[in-house]
Amino acid sequence: MKSFVYLITDEVGIHARPAGELVKIAKQFKSKITVSANGKKAEATKLMALMGLGVRQGMQVQVDIEGEDDEAAFKILQDFFEENLN
């Protein structure tokens, strides 16, 4: 299992566009990918669940990746957060 914590600096947080992109990326992997924030968890393959987390600027999210391709998913997801939610 791999995980990382990321501080959201994007001024509108995890909104529709990056959430949709995150879902597309998460669906490429066999690993289960979970995003946690505000005491809630959402599977990264479910757009409405991600949006329901209500992640705003200045909040931290934890991304947990568990499965056979967790190493590959870890690197790609870290890059995604840095490029799209910064």
N, C-alpha and C positions, 0 to 999 in steps of 0.2 A: 504494500500500500504506500502511495506517495500522497503528500499534501503540501499545500502552501497557503499562506495568508497574504492577501493583497489589499492595500488601502486604495479605495476608489477616489481618484482625483478629478475624473470627468465631471464637469459642472452639472450635468443632469443625471448622473449615476448610470445604473444599468437600465437603459430605456429600450424601446422596441428594436432598433437597428442592431446594437451590439448583442442583445439577447437572442435575436434571430440568428446571427452569425455564430454565436456560442452553441446554439442548438445544432446547427449544421456541422460544426467541428466535432461536438460530442458524439454525434451519431456515426462518425467515422470509426469509432473505437469500440472494441468489445468490452472494455473496462466499464464499471459503473462509476459515473462521475456525479458527485454531489456538491452543490454550492450551499453554504450556510451563512446566514446573516440575521441579525435581529432575533436570535433564538429560534429561527425557522430554518428548515432544510428544503431543498428542491433538487430533483434530478435535472441534470443539465440538458437532457433531451426533451424536456417539457417546457415550452415557451411560456405558457400562462403561469406555471409554477414559479419560473424564474422571475417573471414580472411581479408576481405576488409577494416576493420577498421585500419589495419596496426599498431597494438599495439606492441610496443617495450619495452625493459627494461627501467625502470625509468618513464614510463608513468602511469598516473592514469586512471582507468576505473570506471565508475559508473554503478552499477547493480540495476535496478528497477524491482520490482516484484509486480504484481497487480492481485489479484484474490482470490478465495476461499481457496486455500491452500498456501497462501503466507508465513505464519509462517514456515511451514515445508520446503518450498523451500528456504527461507532465510537462515536457519541454514545449510542446505546441501550445498548450493552454497558458503556460506562463507567458510566452511570447504574445499570445492573443490579448491577455489582460494588459500587458505593458503597452501594446500598440493601439488598443481600442478604448481603454478605459482610463487613460492617463490625461 
